[in-house]
Every structure is written in C-alpha cells, then in structure tokens.
Amino acid sequence: MSMTELKLEEKEMRQVYSETILELAKKDPNVIALDADLMSSISLNKISPQISDQVINCGIMEANMMGVAAGFSLTNKIPFVHTFAQFATRRAFDQLFVSLAYAKLNVKILGSDAGVTAEHNGGTHMAFEDLGLVRLIPNATVYEASDSTMLRKLLIQNYKEYGVHYIRTTRKKAVKIYDENETFPKGKGKLLRDGTDVCIVASGIMVAEALQAARELEKKSIDAMVIDMYSIKPVDAELLTYAAEKTGLIITAENHNVIGGLGSAVAETLSEIKPVPIKRVGVREKFGQVGKVEYLKEFYGLTANHIANIALENLGK
C-alpha cells in the first residue's frame, strides 16, 4: 500500500456494521443485536425489518442493555451490543464488569463515535477513557478498528470466539488502509511500513495520521516504521519488541487519553521486556468539546504534524 493512495472509503463504518450483523443474523438465529436508541445512528434501522426478531432497541438505558445482553448470553444467544463509546463503557461499566465479564458470559460490544469523532455531540459524548476502562476487565479483548475491512473481519472473528469483546470505532467513513484479503488475528498488530529510525504505533483514526507523518519524516531522510496496533488487549509484544530493538524510539498515537489506552499498553509491555524511550501522542488532562474532527485533532495534538515533530524532537536525544 502506497501512502500516497490514502483516501476515504466508499462505505461508512456504520453501514459495514449493520451489513455484517445482517449477514451473521441470517446465518445464525442465535445472533441478537441490541441497541440503546441509536438504531439510525448505526444503520440498524435499515436491516431490522429483515431480522425483526433478532434486533432489540433497549432505549436510552445502557446499563439495562448490558443486563439484557447477559440474559441472552445465559440462554446461549450471541448478543452484539452497540451504543456510543462512553455509554458502552463509562456509563454501564459496573454491569459490563459484573453482569457480563465476572459472570464469564459472551458479548460483543461496539463503542462508536470514539474520541474526537463524536464531533458536535461534545464533551459529554467524547470518550477518551473507554479503552482504559475495558482494558481493566480481566480476560476482556479490546480492539480499535481503523477501517471497514478490519471492522467486518473483527466482528466475524468475535462472533466465533466466546467472551467479552470490545471494538472501538467511528461511525462515518474511514481512510482505507486494508484490502479485503487481510486478516486481523487477536493479539497481533500490523506492520504497515518498516523502518530503522523511529517506530510510530497507532490505532484507529491515528493510523492514517501515522502513515502521513512517516511520509513527512521521509522528506527529512528519517526512516519511520508504522504499526497499526488494532489489538489493544492483548497487545502484540513480539512486534513491539521487534520495533524497539530495530529503532530504539517508539511514538504511540491514539484518539484517546494517553493514560490507559494504547500508549499505556505499549509502555507497560516494553518496560518489562525491552525498555526504550516512548513518547505518547494523545489527549492529556482534557475533556471533550464540540467541534469538527479536523479542528479537534489540531486542538488535542492528534495530527501527522504533531507526530512528526515529536519524532524530530526526540531523535537527537
């Protein structure tokens, strides 16, 4: 994949979610899609007439929705749960932790509108903490989808695997990163670009920014490695070790608080097996706010320029 070819996909992520749910539900009557009054926001309203017995709008009661998912799981159903990321985690954390994870039940959760992609929904709806919360849950699997090919593949994988799974995503069009034959194994990352001077480990919308930063650094004769660490938990320790040994400098980039998410996962892992300097690009001690994505990325320092500048500042050290 050439970095000059980065462009928006034709389909929105929400379309891919609803189409994949429809595909799974038609094949398996045990698949149940639950939503918290955001059916149109995630395009479930377009497929629900075709699988009306397998789609339930639980209303604006996210904690109750987790309880409903637990009940379905107890009867051998396979619940897929969607709401905005902060409601799936921050608001319903106790039910997610106790009713589902502690009870060793089976649920697939999609947290959408993650971070700055919440745009005009503003600070109350702008989850910068969701990855950190779900990472704290024993045996939970945590992903961040960077494009629609990945989202579809992760949903199908999660359907096949028992347990608590959380996928963080945006609802609208993503930058196309992968072609249809890519696979995304649990606990792995994708080496998108090899390099020798610095490694940028990114997830979600920051993968495209990382690739752009690598291109900017290349103009300055700096050879940057880029990794899409879509599996936040478990994280790919083997690939991180390779990156640390080869480059000696790691920069993480996430649309999330620098505490608890990708940056923390990478720092925790490498501190125990291959300590190297790590610089974290992400949100620092700030709440969300109303704004367009491009403005918000600039405000919170989530751009290719920020990544490249941090690389330049630290390579000399």
Secondary structure, DSSP 8 states (H G I E B T S, - for coil): --GGG--EEEEEHHHHHHHHHHHHHHH-TTEEEEESS-TTTTTHHHHGGGGGGGEEE--S-HHHHHHHHHHHHHTT-EEEEEEEHHIIIIITHHIIIIIIIITT--EEEEEES-GGGGGGG-GGG--SSHHHHHHTSTT-EEEE--SHHHHHHHHHHHHHS-SEEEEE--SSEEE----TT----TT--EEEE--SSEEEEE-TTHHHHHHHHHHHHHTTT--EEEEE--EEES--HHHHHHHHHHHS-EEEEEEEETTTSHHHHHHHHHHHH----EEEEEE-S----S--HHHHHHHHT-SHHHHHHHHHHHHT-
